[in-house]
Amino acid sequence: MNFQLTDAEIQLIAAIVVPFVISAAGALFKLLIEKLPSAQRANAEKLVEVAVKQVEQQCKGLEGPEKRAEAVALLQTLLKAAHINVPSSIVESLIEAVVFEINKDKPQA
């Protein structure tokens, strides 16, 4: 059986699923950050924001996946320098949560 979705169906599914995935990433971010000691928690939250904003400013010519890779590398460097242990598998979720928060405040084009 060959099952194909139309572009409209794919867009509808994406419009429904993407907000839930991003919300889950945000919730995971909060949960993971809450498990850190308070001083590390504040530093980690700030470092995630700094990494995302720096990549947004300095890498305007890059597309989403390339920007994400830059942000991951920068955040891992910043976290290591601050002696904050966050598993690398979680770093992308932290970045996605911050990107979502930044983008939700932007006016839609």
N, CA, C and O of each residue as an XYZ file, in Angstrom:
436
protein
N       0.844     -1.181      0.000
C       0.000      0.000      0.000
C       0.890      1.246      0.000
O       1.814      1.357      0.805
N       0.608      2.159     -0.891
C       1.389      3.383     -1.028
C       0.586      4.540     -0.440
O      -0.480      4.891     -0.946
N       1.108      5.122      0.628
C       0.400      6.201      1.315
C       1.219      7.481      1.207
O       2.365      7.536      1.652
N       0.617      8.511      0.611
C       1.324      9.781      0.457
C       0.466     10.912      1.020
O      -0.755     10.934      0.862
N       1.129     11.826      1.666
C       0.456     13.001      2.207
C       0.612     14.164      1.243
O       1.643     14.309      0.587
N      -0.409     14.980      1.166
C      -0.308     16.190      0.350
C       0.487     17.240      1.123
O       0.693     17.107      2.329
N       0.927     18.269      0.430
C       1.656     19.354      1.094
C       0.809     20.001      2.178
O       1.317     20.341      3.246
N      -0.465     20.171      1.911
C      -1.364     20.791      2.895
C      -1.475     19.923      4.143
O      -1.504     20.446      5.257
N      -1.538     18.618      3.972
C      -1.627     17.713      5.123
C      -0.331     17.738      5.935
O      -0.359     17.712      7.165
N       0.787     17.787      5.243
C       2.077     17.852      5.926
C       2.193     19.154      6.717
O       2.663     19.151      7.855
N       1.770     20.259      6.119
C       1.819     21.553      6.810
C       0.900     21.556      8.024
O       1.248     22.115      9.065
N      -0.263     20.939      7.901
C      -1.201     20.864      9.026
C      -0.608     20.040     10.163
O      -0.665     20.439     11.326
N      -0.044     18.902      9.821
C       0.582     18.051     10.844
C       1.732     18.792     11.512
O       1.863     18.760     12.736
N       2.561     19.455     10.722
C       3.687     20.205     11.282
C       3.195     21.324     12.195
O       3.772     21.568     13.254
N       2.124     22.004     11.779
C       1.582     23.101     12.594
C       1.059     22.592     13.931
O       1.058     23.324     14.920
N       0.621     21.353     13.961
C       0.099     20.778     15.202
C       1.219     20.183     16.047
O       1.233     20.363     17.264
N       2.149     19.483     15.426
C       3.174     18.738     16.151
C       4.322     19.622     16.640
O       4.786     19.455     17.768
N       4.784     20.554     15.816
C       5.967     21.352     16.159
C       5.809     22.106     17.478
O       6.730     22.075     18.294
N       4.682     22.782     17.725
C       4.571     23.468     19.025
C       4.672     22.522     20.222
O       5.232     22.886     21.256
N       4.131     21.307     20.085
C       4.227     20.349     21.182
C       5.669     19.894     21.404
O       6.111     19.755     22.545
N       6.390     19.665     20.331
C       7.787     19.245     20.446
C       8.619     20.352     21.082
O       9.449     20.087     21.951
N       8.404     21.565     20.661
C       9.160     22.689     21.211
C       8.800     22.915     22.673
O       9.671     23.219     23.488
N       7.528     22.770     23.006
C       7.120     22.900     24.404
C       7.758     21.816     25.260
O       8.177     22.074     26.389
N       7.830     20.608     24.723
C       8.465     19.518     25.456
C       9.949     19.810     25.665
O      10.491     19.523     26.732
N      10.608     20.378     24.656
C      12.019     20.741     24.799
C      12.180     21.807     25.880
O      13.121     21.755     26.672
N      11.270     22.762     25.910
C      11.308     23.801     26.942
C      11.121     23.221     28.334
O      11.814     23.603     29.277
N      10.179     22.295     28.455
C       9.939     21.655     29.751
C      11.151     20.836     30.184
O      11.524     20.839     31.357
N      11.757     20.141     29.237
C      12.957     19.364     29.537
C      14.087     20.281     29.983
O      14.812     19.964     30.926
N      14.237     21.413     29.310
C      15.236     22.412     29.686
C      15.042     22.831     31.139
O      15.989     22.832     31.926
N      13.807     23.187     31.487
C      13.534     23.631     32.859
C      13.822     22.517     33.863
O      14.402     22.765     34.921
N      13.419     21.296     33.533
C      13.636     20.166     34.431
C      15.120     19.908     34.660
O      15.554     19.702     35.793
N      15.888     19.921     33.588
C      17.323     19.666     33.711
C      18.043     20.779     34.453
O      18.924     20.526     35.274
N      17.660     22.003     34.157
C      18.291     23.141     34.819
C      17.971     23.134     36.312
O      18.821     23.482     37.132
N      16.746     22.738     36.668
C      16.355     22.717     38.088
C      17.176     21.720     38.896
O      17.309     21.871     40.110
N      17.723     20.712     38.244
C      18.506     19.700     38.954
C      19.917     20.179     39.275
O      20.616     19.552     40.070
N      20.341     21.281     38.665
C      21.664     21.826     38.959
C      21.621     22.636     40.255
O      20.569     23.161     40.618
N      22.746     22.742     40.952
C      22.802     23.651     42.101
C      22.469     25.075     41.647
O      22.711     25.428     40.493
N      21.923     25.881     42.536
C      21.388     27.193     42.149
C      22.407     28.088     41.438
O      22.049     28.763     40.473
N      23.646     28.111     41.882
C      24.646     28.957     41.229
C      24.916     28.456     39.805
O      25.005     29.255     38.873
N      25.043     27.150     39.640
C      25.257     26.587     38.314
C      24.026     26.778     37.438
O      24.148     26.999     36.234
N      22.860     26.695     38.028
C      21.609     26.860     37.281
C      21.545     28.242     36.642
O      21.254     28.368     35.452
N      21.815     29.263     37.421
C      21.781     30.633     36.896
C      22.811     30.814     35.794
O      22.532     31.426     34.763
N      24.014     30.272     36.021
C      25.068     30.376     35.011
C      24.698     29.625     33.739
O      24.916     30.137     32.641
N      24.145     28.428     33.863
C      23.781     27.625     32.690
C      22.711     28.317     31.862
O      22.804     28.366     30.636
N      21.684     28.857     32.538
C      20.619     29.558     31.819
C      21.186     30.746     31.041
O      20.819     30.976     29.888
N      22.069     31.487     31.673
C      22.663     32.648     31.020
C      23.557     32.221     29.853
O      23.546     32.857     28.799
N      24.317     31.165     30.033
C      25.214     30.709     28.978
C      24.451     30.222     27.747
O      24.892     30.437     26.618
N      23.317     29.570     27.961
C      22.506     29.121     26.821
C      22.027     30.333     26.033
O      22.113     30.356     24.805
N      21.521     31.339     26.742
C      21.066     32.564     26.072
C      22.207     33.254     25.335
O      22.041     33.688     24.195
N      23.352     33.354     25.977
C      24.506     34.011     25.366
C      24.919     33.281     24.092
O      25.162     33.915     23.065
N      24.999     31.966     24.152
C      25.422     31.181     22.985
C      24.463     31.374     21.819
O      24.894     31.599     20.688
N      23.153     31.286     22.093
C      22.163     31.420     21.026
C      22.202     32.822     20.425
O      22.201     32.972     19.204
N      22.236     33.837     21.263
C      22.241     35.213     20.762
C      23.525     35.527     19.996
O      23.485     36.232     18.987
N      24.653     35.015     20.459
C      25.912     35.256     19.756
C      25.871     34.621     18.370
O      26.283     35.249     17.394
N      25.388     33.404     18.268
C      25.319     32.736     16.966
C      24.326     33.459     16.056
O      24.574     33.604     14.859
N      23.202     33.916     16.620
C      22.227     34.664     15.815
C      22.859     35.927     15.222
O      22.587     36.278     14.074
N      23.691     36.598     15.994
C      24.313     37.835     15.534
C      25.466     37.581     14.566
O      25.607     38.297     13.574
N      26.276     36.591     14.838
C      27.498     36.394     14.070
C      27.347     35.464     12.873
O      28.214     35.443     12.000
N      26.282     34.708     12.816
C      26.135     33.699     11.757
C      24.873     33.916     10.949
O      24.146     32.963     10.669
N      24.602     35.150     10.573
C      23.382     35.474      9.853
C      23.269     34.760      8.508
O      22.156     34.519      8.041
N      24.375     34.422      7.882
C      24.348     33.767      6.580
C      24.099     32.270      6.647
O      23.913     31.631      5.611
N      24.093     31.697      7.847
C      23.914     30.255      7.983
C      22.438     29.889      8.101
O      21.620     30.687      8.558
N      22.117     28.677      7.683
C      20.757     28.152      7.806
C      20.595     27.496      9.172
O      21.562     27.364      9.922
N      19.373     27.087      9.490
C      19.033     26.507     10.786
C      19.967     25.431     11.312
O      20.507     25.582     12.408
N      20.179     24.331     10.556
C      21.040     23.261     11.074
C      22.486     23.708     11.309
O      23.138     23.257     12.250
N      22.976     24.597     10.444
C      24.350     25.087     10.608
C      24.449     26.006     11.822
O      25.421     25.957     12.575
N      23.418     26.853     12.003
C      23.401     27.721     13.185
C      23.335     26.871     14.455
O      24.023     27.152     15.436
N      22.504     25.835     14.425
C      22.361     24.958     15.586
C      23.709     24.323     15.920
O      24.091     24.262     17.088
N      24.425     23.855     14.914
C      25.733     23.232     15.148
C      26.711     24.231     15.776
O      27.467     23.887     16.684
N      26.685     25.467     15.278
C      27.542     26.517     15.850
C      27.169     26.784     17.303
O      28.040     26.913     18.163
N      25.866     26.868     17.570
C      25.401     27.134     18.938
C      25.770     25.990     19.872
O      26.177     26.227     21.010
N      25.632     24.756     19.405
C      25.995     23.590     20.222
C      27.473     23.638     20.575
O      27.842     23.459     21.736
N      28.319     23.880     19.579
C      29.766     23.930     19.833
C      30.118     25.044     20.809
O      30.905     24.843     21.734
N      29.534     26.221     20.599
C      29.827     27.347     21.488
C      29.336     27.072     22.905
O      30.055     27.321     23.873
N      28.115     26.559     23.029
C      27.566     26.292     24.362
C      28.378     25.234     25.094
O      28.626     25.366     26.293
N      28.792     24.191     24.393
C      29.613     23.168     25.043
C      30.925     23.760     25.558
O      31.388     23.409     26.643
N      31.516     24.656     24.778
C      32.754     25.319     25.203
C      32.505     26.188     26.438
O      33.280     26.156     27.393
N      31.419     26.963     26.409
C      31.104     27.842     27.540
C      30.799     27.042     28.803
O      31.275     27.387     29.885
N      30.014     25.980     28.674
C      29.671     25.155     29.835
C      30.916     24.490     30.424
O      31.077     24.416     31.642
N      31.787     24.013     29.546
C      33.022     23.367     30.017
C      33.897     24.373     30.759
O      34.464     24.058     31.805
N      34.004     25.579     30.215
C      34.813     26.611     30.871
C      34.241     27.002     32.230
O      34.985     27.373     33.138
N      32.918     26.917     32.369
C      32.270     27.267     33.632
C      32.172     26.061     34.575
O      31.606     26.169     35.663
N      32.719     24.923     34.162
C      32.693     23.690     34.955
C      31.262     23.257     35.278
O      30.958     22.833     36.392
N      30.395     23.376     34.273
C      29.006     22.936     34.412
C      28.832     21.719     33.524
O      29.033     21.783     32.311
N      28.460     20.615     34.138
C      28.297     19.369     33.409
C      26.870     19.223     32.898
O      25.937     19.040     33.680
N      26.709     19.304     31.599
C      25.421     19.048     30.954
C      25.703     18.046     29.847
O      26.551     18.296     28.991
N      24.999     16.907     29.848
C      25.246     15.910     28.803
C      25.046     16.509     27.410
O      24.135     17.307     27.191
N      25.906     16.115     26.479
C      25.840     16.681     25.130
C      24.507     16.395     24.463
O      24.069     17.161     23.605
N      23.854     15.302     24.844
C      22.554     14.987     24.256
C      21.490     15.995     24.666
O      20.464     16.118     23.998
N      21.720     16.709     25.745
C      20.750     17.676     26.255
C      21.013     19.073     25.696
O      20.101     19.899     25.645
N      22.227     19.342     25.284
C      22.608     20.687     24.850
C      21.713     21.183     23.717
O      21.295     22.341     23.734
N      21.412     20.344     22.745
C      20.555     20.771     21.632
C      19.159     21.146     22.112
O      18.576     22.115     21.625
N      18.621     20.389     23.060
C      17.296     20.713     23.601
C      17.306     22.058     24.314
O      16.352     22.829     24.212
N      18.374     22.333     25.027
C      18.497     23.615     25.716
C      18.489     24.756     24.702
O      17.828     25.775     24.902
N      19.224     24.572     23.625
C      19.302     25.599     22.587
C      17.947     25.785     21.910
O      17.512     26.916     21.695
N      17.284     24.689     21.574
C      15.965     24.777     20.918
C      14.965     25.520     21.800
O      14.161     26.306     21.299
N      15.009     25.278     23.091
C      14.086     25.951     24.004
C      14.318     27.461     24.005
O      13.362     28.236     23.996
N      15.572     27.877     24.015
C      15.882     29.311     24.005
C      15.510     29.932     22.662
O      14.971     31.037     22.618
N      15.793     29.230     21.571
C      15.435     29.734     20.244
C      13.919     29.915     20.154
O      13.440     30.913     19.617
N      13.175     28.958     20.676
C      11.716     29.069     20.673
C      11.265     30.305     21.445
O      10.407     31.052     20.974
N      11.830     30.521     22.612
C      11.455     31.678     23.430
C      11.771     32.986     22.707
O      10.984     33.931     22.748
N      12.915     33.033     22.054
C      13.290     34.241     21.311
C      12.342     34.466     20.138
O      11.884     35.586     19.912
N      12.048     33.401     19.390
C      11.224     33.519     18.189
C       9.757     33.799     18.479
O       9.074     34.416     17.662
N       9.265     33.358     19.620
C       7.843     33.585     19.893
C       7.540     35.061     20.158
O       6.396     35.502     20.042
N       8.571     35.808     20.512
C       8.400     37.244     20.752
C       8.565     38.078     19.489
O       8.256     39.269     19.485
N       9.056     37.450     18.406
C       9.233     38.162     17.155
C       7.911     38.256     16.405
O       7.135     37.301     16.409
N       7.641     39.385     15.765
C       6.429     39.472     14.958
C       6.517     38.529     13.759
O       7.581     38.366     13.163
N       5.401     37.919     13.418
C       5.370     37.004     12.277
C       5.431     37.798     10.977
O       4.747     38.810     10.822
N       6.259     37.326     10.044
C       6.415     38.023      8.756
C       5.351     37.601      7.776
O       5.327     38.084      6.644
